[in-house]
Amino acid sequence: MAITNVVSNSSKLFKDVIVINKTNTNLNNIHLSYEGFERPVLKILDLPKGQQLKKSLLIDYLEKPTKLFLIYNVNDNEEKSVLAYDSLWHDDLSLLVLRIENDGDSLKVDYTLNDIDH
């Protein structure tokens, strides 16, 4: 079985991620970040409501299961973090689909991995 979502470039592994905005507003300046890392691994400047985008995350240095967080702005100076996926690591090469939805005044993230909804 061929793995089609792996890009090899100087032995680096990338995981394809589809991010879907299922909220009722455009999402601006959101990012994904690994647990324990200060810098975002993926910045999304604009994701209109009802739209999706496909990106790749560098995962070859994740030697143990690592949490992936969605960070977004609640107010001008206040960031909020929500768990997007709880077990990302370098052996996890299957396509990850993240669905961002409204949850009252907050956002929540549901995901699909290996065609199974979580």
C-alpha positions as CSV (number, residue, x, y, z in Angstrom):
1,M,0.0,0.0,0.0
2,A,1.6,3.3,-1.1
3,I,1.7,6.2,1.3
4,T,0.6,9.2,-0.7
5,N,0.6,11.9,1.9
6,V,4.3,11.8,2.7
7,V,6.8,14.2,1.1
8,S,10.4,13.3,1.5
9,N,12.9,16.1,1.2
10,S,16.3,15.5,2.7
11,S,14.7,12.8,4.9
12,K,12.0,15.2,6.3
13,L,8.5,13.8,6.9
14,F,5.4,15.9,6.3
15,K,1.9,15.1,7.3
16,D,-1.0,16.5,5.2
17,V,-3.6,18.4,7.2
18,I,-6.9,19.7,5.9
19,V,-8.4,22.6,8.0
20,I,-12.1,23.3,7.5
21,N,-13.9,26.4,8.8
22,K,-17.4,25.2,9.8
23,T,-18.0,28.3,11.9
24,N,-20.4,31.2,11.0
25,T,-17.5,33.7,10.6
26,N,-14.3,34.1,8.7
27,L,-11.3,33.0,10.8
28,N,-8.3,35.3,10.7
29,N,-4.8,34.9,12.2
30,I,-5.2,31.5,13.6
31,H,-2.4,29.0,14.0
32,L,-1.5,25.5,14.9
33,S,1.2,24.8,17.5
34,Y,2.7,21.6,19.0
35,E,2.7,21.1,22.8
36,G,5.9,22.4,24.2
37,F,6.8,24.5,21.2
38,E,6.6,28.3,21.5
39,R,6.5,29.0,17.7
40,P,3.5,28.1,15.6
41,V,4.0,25.3,13.1
42,L,1.3,26.6,10.8
43,K,-0.1,30.1,10.4
44,I,-3.4,30.7,8.7
45,L,-4.0,34.3,7.9
46,D,-7.5,34.0,6.5
47,L,-9.9,31.0,6.3
48,P,-13.4,32.2,5.1
49,K,-16.4,30.5,6.6
50,G,-17.3,27.3,4.7
51,Q,-13.9,27.0,3.1
52,Q,-11.0,24.7,3.7
53,L,-7.3,24.6,3.0
54,K,-4.7,21.8,2.8
55,K,-1.2,22.3,4.3
56,S,1.6,20.1,5.5
57,L,3.1,19.9,8.9
58,L,6.8,18.9,9.5
59,I,6.6,15.9,11.9
60,D,9.9,14.1,11.6
61,Y,11.3,15.5,14.9
62,L,8.2,14.4,16.9
63,E,9.6,11.3,18.6
64,K,6.7,10.8,20.9
65,P,3.0,11.5,20.7
66,T,2.5,15.3,20.9
67,K,-0.6,17.4,21.2
68,L,-1.5,19.8,18.4
69,F,-3.3,23.0,19.5
70,L,-5.4,25.5,17.6
71,I,-4.6,29.1,18.8
72,Y,-7.0,31.9,18.0
73,N,-7.7,35.5,19.1
74,V,-10.8,36.0,21.4
75,N,-10.2,39.8,21.8
76,D,-7.5,42.0,20.4
77,N,-4.9,41.0,23.0
78,E,-6.3,37.6,24.3
79,E,-5.4,34.3,22.7
80,K,-7.2,31.1,23.4
81,S,-6.0,27.6,22.9
82,V,-8.0,24.5,22.1
83,L,-6.8,20.9,21.6
84,A,-7.0,20.0,17.9
85,Y,-5.4,16.5,18.0
86,D,-3.9,14.6,20.9
87,S,-1.4,12.2,19.5
88,L,0.7,13.5,16.6
89,W,4.1,12.0,15.9
90,H,6.6,11.1,13.2
91,D,5.1,7.6,12.6
92,D,1.6,9.1,12.1
93,L,1.5,9.7,8.4
94,S,-2.2,9.4,7.6
95,L,-4.3,12.4,6.4
96,L,-5.7,14.5,9.3
97,V,-8.8,16.6,8.8
98,L,-9.5,19.3,11.3
99,R,-13.0,20.8,11.5
100,I,-13.3,24.1,13.4
101,E,-16.8,24.7,14.7
102,N,-18.5,27.2,17.0
103,D,-19.0,26.0,20.6
104,G,-20.9,28.9,22.3
105,D,-18.5,31.8,22.5
106,S,-15.5,29.5,21.8
107,L,-14.3,27.3,19.1
108,K,-13.9,23.5,19.1
109,V,-12.0,21.2,16.8
110,D,-13.2,17.8,15.7
111,Y,-11.0,15.6,13.6
112,T,-11.1,12.8,11.1
113,L,-8.2,10.3,10.9
114,N,-8.1,7.3,8.7
115,D,-11.7,8.2,7.6
116,I,-12.9,7.8,11.2
117,D,-14.6,10.9,12.9
118,H,-13.5,11.8,16.4
